[in-house]
Amino acid sequence: MKNLIKILASIFVIVSIYSLTSCANAHIASSAGVDVVWGSHGPRVVPSMSIGVYGGGRR
């Protein structure tokens, strides 16, 4: 039983190291602006905001 706990603990440590390493390059990007929408009553300005989390790669 003790060996099983040691094996499960070591697997948990290995998986957590890989997951933390894969999230190391994650960054948060945000943008804000206005969109002009043309409707039947003329142009309308609609505000827009977005927040995203991007992982890996270059910024």
C-alpha distance matrix in Angstrom:
0.0 3.8 5.4 5.1 6.4 8.8 10.0 10.7 12.4 14.4 15.5 16.6 18.5 20.2 21.2 22.6 24.6 26.1 27.0 28.6 30.5 31.9 33.2 34.9 38.3 38.5 41.7 43.5 47.0 49.5 53.0 55.8 59.2 61.6 62.3 65.8 65.9 69.2 69.9 73.0 74.1 73.7 71.0 68.2 65.9 62.2 59.8 56.6 53.4 50.2 47.0 44.5 41.3 41.5 38.9 39.4 42.7 45.8 47.4
3.8 0.0 3.8 5.4 5.2 6.3 8.7 10.0 10.5 12.4 14.3 15.3 16.6 18.5 20.0 21.1 22.7 24.7 25.8 26.9 28.7 30.5 31.8 33.1 36.6 37.0 40.2 42.2 45.8 48.4 52.0 54.8 58.3 60.9 61.8 65.4 65.6 69.0 69.9 73.1 74.1 73.6 70.7 67.9 65.4 61.8 59.2 56.0 52.7 49.5 46.1 43.6 40.4 40.5 37.7 38.2 41.4 44.3 45.9
5.4 3.8 0.0 3.8 5.4 5.1 6.1 8.6 9.8 10.6 12.3 14.1 15.3 16.6 18.3 19.9 21.2 22.8 24.3 25.8 27.2 28.9 30.5 31.8 35.2 35.9 39.2 41.4 44.9 47.7 51.3 54.3 57.7 60.3 61.1 64.6 64.9 68.2 69.3 72.5 73.6 73.0 70.1 67.4 64.9 61.4 58.9 55.5 52.2 48.9 45.5 42.8 39.5 39.3 36.3 36.5 39.5 42.5 44.4
5.1 5.4 3.8 0.0 3.8 5.4 5.1 6.1 8.5 9.9 10.6 12.2 14.2 15.4 16.5 18.2 20.0 21.3 22.4 24.2 25.9 27.2 28.7 30.4 33.7 34.1 37.4 39.4 42.9 45.5 49.0 51.9 55.3 57.8 58.4 61.9 62.0 65.3 66.2 69.4 70.5 70.0 67.3 64.6 62.2 58.6 56.2 52.8 49.7 46.3 43.1 40.4 37.2 37.1 34.3 34.7 37.9 41.0 42.7
6.4 5.2 5.4 3.8 0.0 3.8 5.5 5.1 6.0 8.5 9.9 10.4 12.2 14.2 15.3 16.3 18.3 20.1 20.9 22.3 24.3 25.8 27.0 28.5 32.0 32.2 35.4 37.3 40.9 43.4 47.0 49.8 53.3 55.9 56.7 60.2 60.5 63.9 64.8 68.0 69.0 68.5 65.6 62.8 60.3 56.7 54.2 50.9 47.7 44.4 41.1 38.6 35.3 35.5 32.8 33.4 36.7 39.7 41.2
8.8 6.3 5.1 5.4 3.8 0.0 3.8 5.5 5.1 6.1 8.6 9.8 10.5 12.3 14.2 15.3 16.6 18.6 20.0 21.0 22.6 24.5 26.0 27.1 30.6 31.3 34.5 36.7 40.3 43.1 46.7 49.7 53.2 56.0 56.9 60.5 60.9 64.3 65.5 68.8 69.7 69.0 66.0 63.3 60.7 57.2 54.6 51.2 47.9 44.5 41.1 38.5 35.0 34.9 32.0 32.2 35.3 38.2 39.9
10.0 8.7 6.1 5.1 5.5 3.8 0.0 3.8 5.5 5.2 6.2 8.6 10.0 10.7 12.3 14.2 15.5 16.8 18.4 20.1 21.3 22.8 24.7 26.1 29.3 30.0 33.5 35.8 39.2 42.1 45.6 48.7 52.1 54.7 55.4 59.0 59.3 62.6 63.8 67.0 68.2 67.4 64.5 61.9 59.4 55.9 53.4 50.0 46.8 43.3 40.0 37.1 33.7 33.4 30.3 30.4 33.5 36.5 38.4
10.7 10.0 8.6 6.1 5.1 5.5 3.8 0.0 3.8 5.5 5.1 6.1 8.7 9.9 10.5 12.2 14.3 15.5 16.4 18.2 20.0 21.2 22.6 24.4 27.7 27.9 31.3 33.3 36.7 39.5 42.9 45.9 49.3 51.8 52.5 56.1 56.3 59.6 60.7 63.9 65.0 64.4 61.5 58.8 56.4 52.8 50.4 47.0 43.8 40.4 37.1 34.4 31.1 31.0 28.2 28.7 32.0 35.1 36.7
12.4 10.5 9.8 8.5 6.0 5.1 5.5 3.8 0.0 3.8 5.5 5.0 6.2 8.7 9.9 10.5 12.4 14.5 15.3 16.4 18.4 20.1 21.3 22.6 26.1 26.5 29.7 31.8 35.4 38.1 41.7 44.7 48.2 50.9 51.8 55.5 56.0 59.4 60.6 63.9 64.8 64.0 61.1 58.3 55.7 52.1 49.5 46.1 42.8 39.5 36.0 33.5 30.1 30.1 27.3 27.8 31.1 33.9 35.4
14.4 12.4 10.6 9.9 8.5 6.1 5.2 5.5 3.8 0.0 3.8 5.4 5.1 6.2 8.6 9.9 10.6 12.5 14.3 15.4 16.6 18.6 20.3 21.3 24.7 25.6 29.0 31.4 35.0 37.9 41.5 44.7 48.1 50.9 51.8 55.5 56.1 59.5 60.8 64.2 65.2 64.3 61.2 58.6 55.9 52.5 49.8 46.4 43.0 39.6 36.1 33.3 29.8 29.4 26.2 26.2 29.3 32.1 34.0
15.5 14.3 12.3 10.6 9.9 8.6 6.2 5.1 5.5 3.8 0.0 3.8 5.5 5.2 6.1 8.5 10.0 10.8 12.3 14.2 15.5 16.7 18.6 20.2 23.3 24.0 27.5 29.8 33.2 36.2 39.6 42.8 46.1 48.8 49.5 53.0 53.5 56.8 58.1 61.4 62.6 61.7 58.7 56.2 53.7 50.2 47.7 44.2 41.0 37.5 34.2 31.2 27.7 27.2 24.1 24.2 27.4 30.5 32.3
16.6 15.3 14.1 12.2 10.4 9.8 8.6 6.1 5.0 5.4 3.8 0.0 3.8 5.5 5.2 6.1 8.6 10.0 10.5 12.1 14.2 15.4 16.6 18.4 21.7 21.9 25.2 27.3 30.8 33.6 37.1 40.2 43.6 46.3 47.1 50.7 51.2 54.6 55.8 59.2 60.2 59.3 56.3 53.7 51.1 47.6 45.0 41.6 38.3 34.9 31.5 28.7 25.3 25.3 22.4 23.0 26.4 29.3 30.8
18.5 16.6 15.3 14.2 12.2 10.5 10.0 8.7 6.2 5.1 5.5 3.8 0.0 3.8 5.5 5.2 6.2 8.7 9.9 10.5 12.2 14.3 15.6 16.6 20.1 20.8 24.1 26.5 30.1 33.1 36.7 39.8 43.3 46.2 47.3 50.9 51.7 55.2 56.6 60.1 60.9 59.9 56.7 54.1 51.3 47.9 45.2 41.7 38.3 34.9 31.4 28.7 25.1 24.8 21.8 22.0 25.2 27.9 29.4
20.2 18.5 16.6 15.4 14.2 12.3 10.7 9.9 8.7 6.2 5.2 5.5 3.8 0.0 3.8 5.5 5.2 6.4 8.7 10.1 10.7 12.5 14.6 15.7 18.8 19.9 23.5 26.2 29.5 32.7 36.2 39.5 42.9 45.8 46.6 50.2 50.9 54.3 55.9 59.4 60.4 59.2 56.1 53.7 50.9 47.6 45.0 41.4 38.1 34.6 31.2 28.1 24.5 23.7 20.4 20.1 23.1 26.0 27.9
21.2 20.0 18.3 16.5 15.3 14.2 12.3 10.5 9.9 8.6 6.1 5.2 5.5 3.8 0.0 3.8 5.5 5.2 6.2 8.6 9.9 10.7 12.6 14.5 17.4 17.9 21.5 23.9 27.2 30.2 33.6 36.9 40.2 42.9 43.6 47.2 47.7 51.1 52.5 56.0 57.1 56.0 53.0 50.5 47.9 44.5 42.0 38.4 35.2 31.6 28.3 25.3 21.7 21.1 18.0 18.2 21.5 24.6 26.3
22.6 21.1 19.9 18.2 16.3 15.3 14.2 12.2 10.5 9.9 8.5 6.1 5.2 5.5 3.8 0.0 3.8 5.5 5.1 6.1 8.5 9.9 10.7 12.4 15.7 16.0 19.3 21.6 25.1 28.1 31.7 34.8 38.3 41.1 42.1 45.8 46.5 50.0 51.5 55.0 55.8 54.7 51.6 49.0 46.2 42.8 40.1 36.6 33.3 29.8 26.3 23.5 20.0 19.7 16.9 17.4 20.9 23.6 24.9
24.6 22.7 21.2 20.0 18.3 16.6 15.5 14.3 12.4 10.6 10.0 8.6 6.2 5.2 5.5 3.8 0.0 3.8 5.5 5.2 6.1 8.6 10.1 10.7 14.1 15.3 18.7 21.5 24.9 28.2 31.7 35.1 38.5 41.6 42.6 46.3 47.3 50.8 52.5 56.1 56.9 55.5 52.3 49.8 47.0 43.7 40.9 37.4 34.0 30.5 27.0 24.1 20.3 19.6 16.3 16.1 19.2 21.8 23.4
26.1 24.7 22.8 21.3 20.1 18.6 16.8 15.5 14.5 12.5 10.8 10.0 8.7 6.4 5.2 5.5 3.8 0.0 3.8 5.5 5.1 6.2 8.8 10.1 12.8 14.0 17.7 20.6 23.7 27.0 30.4 33.9 37.1 40.0 40.8 44.4 45.3 48.7 50.4 53.9 55.0 53.6 50.4 48.1 45.4 42.2 39.6 35.9 32.7 29.1 25.7 22.5 18.8 17.6 14.1 13.7 16.8 19.7 21.7
27.0 25.8 24.3 22.4 20.9 20.0 18.4 16.4 15.3 14.3 12.3 10.5 9.9 8.7 6.2 5.1 5.5 3.8 0.0 3.8 5.4 5.2 6.4 8.9 11.6 11.8 15.3 17.8 21.1 24.2 27.6 30.9 34.2 37.1 37.9 41.5 42.3 45.7 47.3 50.9 51.8 50.6 47.4 45.0 42.3 39.0 36.3 32.7 29.5 25.9 22.5 19.4 15.8 15.1 12.0 12.6 16.1 19.0 20.4
28.6 26.9 25.8 24.2 22.3 21.0 20.1 18.2 16.4 15.4 14.2 12.1 10.5 10.1 8.6 6.1 5.2 5.5 3.8 0.0 3.8 5.5 5.2 6.3 9.8 10.4 13.6 16.3 19.8 23.0 26.5 29.9 33.3 36.4 37.6 41.3 42.4 45.9 47.7 51.3 52.0 50.6 47.3 44.8 41.8 38.6 35.7 32.3 28.8 25.4 21.8 19.0 15.3 14.8 11.8 12.3 15.7 18.0 19.1
30.5 28.7 27.2 25.9 24.3 22.6 21.3 20.0 18.4 16.6 15.5 14.2 12.2 10.7 9.9 8.5 6.1 5.1 5.4 3.8 0.0 3.8 5.4 5.2 8.2 10.0 13.5 16.8 19.9 23.4 26.8 30.3 33.6 36.8 37.8 41.5 42.7 46.2 48.2 51.8 52.6 51.0 47.6 45.4 42.4 39.4 36.6 33.0 29.7 26.2 22.7 19.7 15.9 14.5 11.1 10.3 13.3 15.7 17.4
31.9 30.5 28.9 27.2 25.8 24.5 22.8 21.2 20.1 18.6 16.7 15.4 14.3 12.5 10.7 9.9 8.6 6.2 5.2 5.5 3.8 0.0 3.8 5.6 7.1 8.2 12.0 15.1 17.9 21.4 24.6 28.2 31.4 34.3 35.1 38.7 39.7 43.1 45.1 48.7 49.6 48.1 44.8 42.6 39.8 36.8 34.1 30.5 27.3 23.7 20.4 17.1 13.4 11.7 8.1 7.7 11.0 13.9 15.6
33.2 31.8 30.5 28.7 27.0 26.0 24.7 22.6 21.3 20.3 18.6 16.6 15.6 14.6 12.6 10.7 10.1 8.8 6.4 5.2 5.4 3.8 0.0 3.8 5.6 5.4 9.0 11.8 15.0 18.3 21.8 25.2 28.6 31.6 32.7 36.4 37.5 41.0 42.9 46.6 47.3 45.8 42.4 40.1 37.1 34.1 31.2 27.7 24.3 20.8 17.4 14.3 10.5 9.6 6.6 7.6 11.2 13.5 14.3
34.9 33.1 31.8 30.4 28.5 27.1 26.1 24.4 22.6 21.3 20.2 18.4 16.6 15.7 14.5 12.4 10.7 10.1 8.9 6.3 5.2 5.6 3.8 0.0 3.8 5.7 8.7 12.1 15.2 18.7 22.1 25.7 29.0 32.3 33.7 37.4 38.9 42.4 44.5 48.2 48.8 47.0 43.6 41.3 38.1 35.3 32.2 28.8 25.4 22.1 18.6 15.8 12.1 10.9 8.1 7.8 10.7 12.3 13.2
38.3 36.6 35.2 33.7 32.0 30.6 29.3 27.7 26.1 24.7 23.3 21.7 20.1 18.8 17.4 15.7 14.1 12.8 11.6 9.8 8.2 7.1 5.6 3.8 0.0 3.8 6.4 10.1 12.6 16.3 19.5 23.1 26.3 29.6 30.8 34.5 36.1 39.5 41.8 45.6 46.2 44.2 40.7 38.7 35.5 32.8 29.9 26.4 23.2 19.9 16.7 13.8 10.4 8.3 5.7 4.8 7.3 8.5 9.4
38.5 37.0 35.9 34.1 32.2 31.3 30.0 27.9 26.5 25.6 24.0 21.9 20.8 19.9 17.9 16.0 15.3 14.0 11.8 10.4 10.0 8.2 5.4 5.7 3.8 0.0 3.8 7.0 9.9 13.4 16.8 20.3 23.6 26.8 28.0 31.7 33.2 36.7 38.9 42.6 43.1 41.4 37.9 35.6 32.6 29.7 26.8 23.2 19.9 16.5 13.2 10.3 6.7 5.5 3.9 5.8 8.7 10.0 9.7
41.7 40.2 39.2 37.4 35.4 34.5 33.5 31.3 29.7 29.0 27.5 25.2 24.1 23.5 21.5 19.3 18.7 17.7 15.3 13.6 13.5 12.0 9.0 8.7 6.4 3.8 0.0 3.8 6.5 10.1 13.5 17.0 20.4 23.7 25.3 29.0 30.7 34.3 36.6 40.3 40.6 38.7 35.2 32.9 29.7 26.9 23.8 20.5 17.1 14.0 10.6 8.4 5.7 5.5 6.3 8.3 10.0 10.1 8.4
43.5 42.2 41.4 39.4 37.3 36.7 35.8 33.3 31.8 31.4 29.8 27.3 26.5 26.2 23.9 21.6 21.5 20.6 17.8 16.3 16.8 15.1 11.8 12.1 10.1 7.0 3.8 0.0 3.8 6.7 10.4 13.7 17.2 20.5 22.2 26.0 27.7 31.4 33.6 37.3 37.4 35.6 32.1 29.6 26.3 23.5 20.3 17.0 13.5 10.5 7.1 5.7 4.5 6.3 8.7 11.4 12.9 12.7 10.2
47.0 45.8 44.9 42.9 40.9 40.3 39.2 36.7 35.4 35.0 33.2 30.8 30.1 29.5 27.2 25.1 24.9 23.7 21.1 19.8 19.9 17.9 15.0 15.2 12.6 9.9 6.5 3.8 0.0 3.8 7.0 10.5 13.9 17.2 18.9 22.6 24.6 28.2 30.6 34.3 34.4 32.4 28.8 26.5 23.2 20.6 17.5 14.2 11.0 8.3 5.8 5.4 6.3 7.4 10.6 12.9 13.5 12.6 9.5
49.5 48.4 47.7 45.5 43.4 43.1 42.1 39.5 38.1 37.9 36.2 33.6 33.1 32.7 30.2 28.1 28.2 27.0 24.2 23.0 23.4 21.4 18.3 18.7 16.3 13.4 10.1 6.7 3.8 0.0 3.8 7.0 10.5 13.9 15.9 19.6 21.7 25.4 27.7 31.4 31.2 29.3 25.7 23.2 19.8 17.2 13.9 10.8 7.5 5.6 4.3 6.3 8.8 10.6 14.1 16.5 17.1 16.0 12.7
53.0 52.0 51.3 49.0 47.0 46.7 45.6 42.9 41.7 41.5 39.6 37.1 36.7 36.2 33.6 31.7 31.7 30.4 27.6 26.5 26.8 24.6 21.8 22.1 19.5 16.8 13.5 10.4 7.0 3.8 0.0 3.8 6.9 10.3 12.4 16.1 18.4 22.1 24.5 28.3 28.0 25.9 22.2 19.9 16.5 14.2 11.1 8.2 5.8 5.4 6.6 8.9 12.0 13.4 17.0 19.2 19.2 17.9 14.4
55.8 54.8 54.3 51.9 49.8 49.7 48.7 45.9 44.7 44.7 42.8 40.2 39.8 39.5 36.9 34.8 35.1 33.9 30.9 29.9 30.3 28.2 25.2 25.7 23.1 20.3 17.0 13.7 10.5 7.0 3.8 0.0 3.8 7.2 10.0 13.5 16.0 19.7 22.1 25.7 25.1 23.0 19.3 16.8 13.2 11.1 7.7 5.7 4.4 6.5 8.9 11.9 15.2 16.9 20.6 22.9 22.9 21.5 18.0
59.2 58.3 57.7 55.3 53.3 53.2 52.1 49.3 48.2 48.1 46.1 43.6 43.3 42.9 40.2 38.3 38.5 37.1 34.2 33.3 33.6 31.4 28.6 29.0 26.3 23.6 20.4 17.2 13.9 10.5 6.9 3.8 0.0 3.8 6.8 10.1 13.0 16.5 19.1 22.7 22.0 19.6 15.9 13.7 10.0 8.7 6.0 5.4 6.5 9.2 12.2 15.0 18.5 19.9 23.6 25.7 25.4 23.9 20.4
61.6 60.9 60.3 57.8 55.9 56.0 54.7 51.8 50.9 50.9 48.8 46.3 46.2 45.8 42.9 41.1 41.6 40.0 37.1 36.4 36.8 34.3 31.6 32.3 29.6 26.8 23.7 20.5 17.2 13.9 10.3 7.2 3.8 0.0 3.8 6.6 9.6 13.0 15.5 19.0 18.2 15.9 12.2 9.9 6.4 5.6 4.3 5.5 8.4 11.5 14.9 17.7 21.3 22.7 26.4 28.7 28.3 27.0 23.6
62.3 61.8 61.1 58.4 56.7 56.9 55.4 52.5 51.8 51.8 49.5 47.1 47.3 46.6 43.6 42.1 42.6 40.8 37.9 37.6 37.8 35.1 32.7 33.7 30.8 28.0 25.3 22.2 18.9 15.9 12.4 10.0 6.8 3.8 0.0 3.8 6.2 9.7 12.5 16.1 15.9 13.5 9.9 8.2 5.7 5.1 6.2 6.8 10.3 12.7 16.4 18.6 22.3 23.5 27.2 29.3 28.9 27.8 24.7
65.8 65.4 64.6 61.9 60.2 60.5 59.0 56.1 55.5 55.5 53.0 50.7 50.9 50.2 47.2 45.8 46.3 44.4 41.5 41.3 41.5 38.7 36.4 37.4 34.5 31.7 29.0 26.0 22.6 19.6 16.1 13.5 10.1 6.6 3.8 0.0 3.8 6.5 9.6 13.1 12.7 10.0 6.3 5.6 4.6 6.3 8.8 10.3 13.9 16.4 20.1 22.4 26.0 27.1 30.7 32.8 32.2 31.1 28.1
65.9 65.6 64.9 62.0 60.5 60.9 59.3 56.3 56.0 56.1 53.5 51.2 51.7 50.9 47.7 46.5 47.3 45.3 42.3 42.4 42.7 39.7 37.5 38.9 36.1 33.2 30.7 27.7 24.6 21.7 18.4 16.0 13.0 9.6 6.2 3.8 0.0 3.8 6.3 10.0 10.4 8.4 5.6 5.1 6.2 7.2 10.5 11.8 15.5 17.7 21.5 23.5 27.2 28.3 31.9 34.1 33.7 32.9 30.1
69.2 69.0 68.2 65.3 63.9 64.3 62.6 59.6 59.4 59.5 56.8 54.6 55.2 54.3 51.1 50.0 50.8 48.7 45.7 45.9 46.2 43.1 41.0 42.4 39.5 36.7 34.3 31.4 28.2 25.4 22.1 19.7 16.5 13.0 9.7 6.5 3.8 0.0 3.8 7.0 7.9 5.7 4.4 6.2 8.8 10.5 14.0 15.6 19.3 21.5 25.2 27.1 30.8 31.7 35.3 37.4 36.8 36.0 33.3
69.9 69.9 69.3 66.2 64.8 65.5 63.8 60.7 60.6 60.8 58.1 55.8 56.6 55.9 52.5 51.5 52.5 50.4 47.3 47.7 48.2 45.1 42.9 44.5 41.8 38.9 36.6 33.6 30.6 27.7 24.5 22.1 19.1 15.5 12.5 9.6 6.3 3.8 0.0 3.8 5.4 5.3 6.1 7.2 10.5 11.9 15.7 17.4 21.1 23.3 27.1 29.0 32.7 33.8 37.4 39.7 39.4 38.8 36.2
73.0 73.1 72.5 69.4 68.0 68.8 67.0 63.9 63.9 64.2 61.4 59.2 60.1 59.4 56.0 55.0 56.1 53.9 50.9 51.3 51.8 48.7 46.6 48.2 45.6 42.6 40.3 37.3 34.3 31.4 28.3 25.7 22.7 19.0 16.1 13.1 10.0 7.0 3.8 0.0 3.8 5.6 8.3 9.9 13.6 15.2 19.1 21.0 24.7 27.0 30.7 32.7 36.4 37.5 41.1 43.4 43.0 42.5 39.9
74.1 74.1 73.6 70.5 69.0 69.7 68.2 65.0 64.8 65.2 62.6 60.2 60.9 60.4 57.1 55.8 56.9 55.0 51.8 52.0 52.6 49.6 47.3 48.8 46.2 43.1 40.6 37.4 34.4 31.2 28.0 25.1 22.0 18.2 15.9 12.7 10.4 7.9 5.4 3.8 0.0 3.8 7.0 8.4 12.2 14.4 18.1 20.6 24.4 27.1 30.8 33.1 36.9 38.3 42.0 44.4 44.0 43.3 40.5
73.7 73.6 73.0 70.0 68.5 69.0 67.4 64.4 64.0 64.3 61.7 59.3 59.9 59.2 56.0 54.7 55.5 53.6 50.6 50.6 51.0 48.1 45.8 47.0 44.2 41.4 38.7 35.6 32.4 29.3 25.9 23.0 19.6 15.9 13.5 10.0 8.4 5.7 5.3 5.6 3.8 0.0 3.8 6.6 10.2 12.9 16.5 19.0 22.8 25.6 29.3 31.6 35.4 36.6 40.2 42.4 41.9 40.9 38.0
71.0 70.7 70.1 67.3 65.6 66.0 64.5 61.5 61.1 61.2 58.7 56.3 56.7 56.1 53.0 51.6 52.3 50.4 47.4 47.3 47.6 44.8 42.4 43.6 40.7 37.9 35.2 32.1 28.8 25.7 22.2 19.3 15.9 12.2 9.9 6.3 5.6 4.4 6.1 8.3 7.0 3.8 0.0 3.8 6.8 9.8 13.2 15.6 19.4 22.2 25.9 28.3 32.0 33.2 36.9 39.1 38.5 37.4 34.4
68.2 67.9 67.4 64.6 62.8 63.3 61.9 58.8 58.3 58.6 56.2 53.7 54.1 53.7 50.5 49.0 49.8 48.1 45.0 44.8 45.4 42.6 40.1 41.3 38.7 35.6 32.9 29.6 26.5 23.2 19.9 16.8 13.7 9.9 8.2 5.6 5.1 6.2 7.2 9.9 8.4 6.6 3.8 0.0 3.8 6.5 10.0 12.8 16.5 19.5 23.2 25.8 29.6 31.1 34.8 37.2 37.0 36.0 32.9
65.9 65.4 64.9 62.2 60.3 60.7 59.4 56.4 55.7 55.9 53.7 51.1 51.3 50.9 47.9 46.2 47.0 45.4 42.3 41.8 42.4 39.8 37.1 38.1 35.5 32.6 29.7 26.3 23.2 19.8 16.5 13.2 10.0 6.4 5.7 4.6 6.2 8.8 10.5 13.6 12.2 10.2 6.8 3.8 0.0 3.8 6.6 9.6 13.3 16.5 20.1 22.9 26.7 28.3 32.0 34.4 34.2 33.0 29.8
62.2 61.8 61.4 58.6 56.7 57.2 55.9 52.8 52.1 52.5 50.2 47.6 47.9 47.6 44.5 42.8 43.7 42.2 39.0 38.6 39.4 36.8 34.1 35.3 32.8 29.7 26.9 23.5 20.6 17.2 14.2 11.1 8.7 5.6 5.1 6.3 7.2 10.5 11.9 15.2 14.4 12.9 9.8 6.5 3.8 0.0 3.8 6.5 10.2 13.3 16.9 19.8 23.5 25.4 29.1 31.8 31.8 31.0 27.8
59.8 59.2 58.9 56.2 54.2 54.6 53.4 50.4 49.5 49.8 47.7 45.0 45.2 45.0 42.0 40.1 40.9 39.6 36.3 35.7 36.6 34.1 31.2 32.2 29.9 26.8 23.8 20.3 17.5 13.9 11.1 7.7 6.0 4.3 6.2 8.8 10.5 14.0 15.7 19.1 18.1 16.5 13.2 10.0 6.6 3.8 0.0 3.8 6.9 10.5 13.9 17.1 20.8 22.8 26.6 29.3 29.4 28.5 25.2
56.6 56.0 55.5 52.8 50.9 51.2 50.0 47.0 46.1 46.4 44.2 41.6 41.7 41.4 38.4 36.6 37.4 35.9 32.7 32.3 33.0 30.5 27.7 28.8 26.4 23.2 20.5 17.0 14.2 10.8 8.2 5.7 5.4 5.5 6.8 10.3 11.8 15.6 17.4 21.0 20.6 19.0 15.6 12.8 9.6 6.5 3.8 0.0 3.8 6.9 10.5 13.4 17.2 19.1 22.9 25.6 25.9 25.1 21.9
53.4 52.7 52.2 49.7 47.7 47.9 46.8 43.8 42.8 43.0 41.0 38.3 38.3 38.1 35.2 33.3 34.0 32.7 29.5 28.8 29.7 27.3 24.3 25.4 23.2 19.9 17.1 13.5 11.0 7.5 5.8 4.4 6.5 8.4 10.3 13.9 15.5 19.3 21.1 24.7 24.4 22.8 19.4 16.5 13.3 10.2 6.9 3.8 0.0 3.8 7.0 10.3 13.9 16.2 19.9 22.8 23.4 22.7 19.4
50.2 49.5 48.9 46.3 44.4 44.5 43.3 40.4 39.5 39.6 37.5 34.9 34.9 34.6 31.6 29.8 30.5 29.1 25.9 25.4 26.2 23.7 20.8 22.1 19.9 16.5 14.0 10.5 8.3 5.6 5.4 6.5 9.2 11.5 12.7 16.4 17.7 21.5 23.3 27.0 27.1 25.6 22.2 19.5 16.5 13.3 10.5 6.9 3.8 0.0 3.8 6.6 10.3 12.6 16.3 19.3 20.0 19.7 16.7
47.0 46.1 45.5 43.1 41.1 41.1 40.0 37.1 36.0 36.1 34.2 31.5 31.4 31.2 28.3 26.3 27.0 25.7 22.5 21.8 22.7 20.4 17.4 18.6 16.7 13.2 10.6 7.1 5.8 4.3 6.6 8.9 12.2 14.9 16.4 20.1 21.5 25.2 27.1 30.7 30.8 29.3 25.9 23.2 20.1 16.9 13.9 10.5 7.0 3.8 0.0 3.8 7.1 9.9 13.4 16.6 17.8 17.7 14.9
44.5 43.6 42.8 40.4 38.6 38.5 37.1 34.4 33.5 33.3 31.2 28.7 28.7 28.1 25.3 23.5 24.1 22.5 19.4 19.0 19.7 17.1 14.3 15.8 13.8 10.3 8.4 5.7 5.4 6.3 8.9 11.9 15.0 17.7 18.6 22.4 23.5 27.1 29.0 32.7 33.1 31.6 28.3 25.8 22.9 19.8 17.1 13.4 10.3 6.6 3.8 0.0 3.8 6.3 9.9 13.2 14.6 15.0 12.7
41.3 40.4 39.5 37.2 35.3 35.0 33.7 31.1 30.1 29.8 27.7 25.3 25.1 24.5 21.7 20.0 20.3 18.8 15.8 15.3 15.9 13.4 10.5 12.1 10.4 6.7 5.7 4.5 6.3 8.8 12.0 15.2 18.5 21.3 22.3 26.0 27.2 30.8 32.7 36.4 36.9 35.4 32.0 29.6 26.7 23.5 20.8 17.2 13.9 10.3 7.1 3.8 0.0 3.8 6.7 10.2 12.3 13.2 11.6
41.5 40.5 39.3 37.1 35.5 34.9 33.4 31.0 30.1 29.4 27.2 25.3 24.8 23.7 21.1 19.7 19.6 17.6 15.1 14.8 14.5 11.7 9.6 10.9 8.3 5.5 5.5 6.3 7.4 10.6 13.4 16.9 19.9 22.7 23.5 27.1 28.3 31.7 33.8 37.5 38.3 36.6 33.2 31.1 28.3 25.4 22.8 19.1 16.2 12.6 9.9 6.3 3.8 0.0 3.8 6.8 8.7 10.0 8.9
38.9 37.7 36.3 34.3 32.8 32.0 30.3 28.2 27.3 26.2 24.1 22.4 21.8 20.4 18.0 16.9 16.3 14.1 12.0 11.8 11.1 8.1 6.6 8.1 5.7 3.9 6.3 8.7 10.6 14.1 17.0 20.6 23.6 26.4 27.2 30.7 31.9 35.3 37.4 41.1 42.0 40.2 36.9 34.8 32.0 29.1 26.6 22.9 19.9 16.3 13.4 9.9 6.7 3.8 0.0 3.8 6.8 9.1 9.5
39.4 38.2 36.5 34.7 33.4 32.2 30.4 28.7 27.8 26.2 24.2 23.0 22.0 20.1 18.2 17.4 16.1 13.7 12.6 12.3 10.3 7.7 7.6 7.8 4.8 5.8 8.3 11.4 12.9 16.5 19.2 22.9 25.7 28.7 29.3 32.8 34.1 37.4 39.7 43.4 44.4 42.4 39.1 37.2 34.4 31.8 29.3 25.6 22.8 19.3 16.6 13.2 10.2 6.8 3.8 0.0 3.7 6.8 8.5
42.7 41.4 39.5 37.9 36.7 35.3 33.5 32.0 31.1 29.3 27.4 26.4 25.2 23.1 21.5 20.9 19.2 16.8 16.1 15.7 13.3 11.0 11.2 10.7 7.3 8.7 10.0 12.9 13.5 17.1 19.2 22.9 25.4 28.3 28.9 32.2 33.7 36.8 39.4 43.0 44.0 41.9 38.5 37.0 34.2 31.8 29.4 25.9 23.4 20.0 17.8 14.6 12.3 8.7 6.8 3.7 0.0 3.8 6.6
45.8 44.3 42.5 41.0 39.7 38.2 36.5 35.1 33.9 32.1 30.5 29.3 27.9 26.0 24.6 23.6 21.8 19.7 19.0 18.0 15.7 13.9 13.5 12.3 8.5 10.0 10.1 12.7 12.6 16.0 17.9 21.5 23.9 27.0 27.8 31.1 32.9 36.0 38.8 42.5 43.3 40.9 37.4 36.0 33.0 31.0 28.5 25.1 22.7 19.7 17.7 15.0 13.2 10.0 9.1 6.8 3.8 0.0 3.8
47.4 45.9 44.4 42.7 41.2 39.9 38.4 36.7 35.4 34.0 32.3 30.8 29.4 27.9 26.3 24.9 23.4 21.7 20.4 19.1 17.4 15.6 14.3 13.2 9.4 9.7 8.4 10.2 9.5 12.7 14.4 18.0 20.4 23.6 24.7 28.1 30.1 33.3 36.2 39.9 40.5 38.0 34.4 32.9 29.8 27.8 25.2 21.9 19.4 16.7 14.9 12.7 11.6 8.9 9.5 8.5 6.6 3.8 0.0
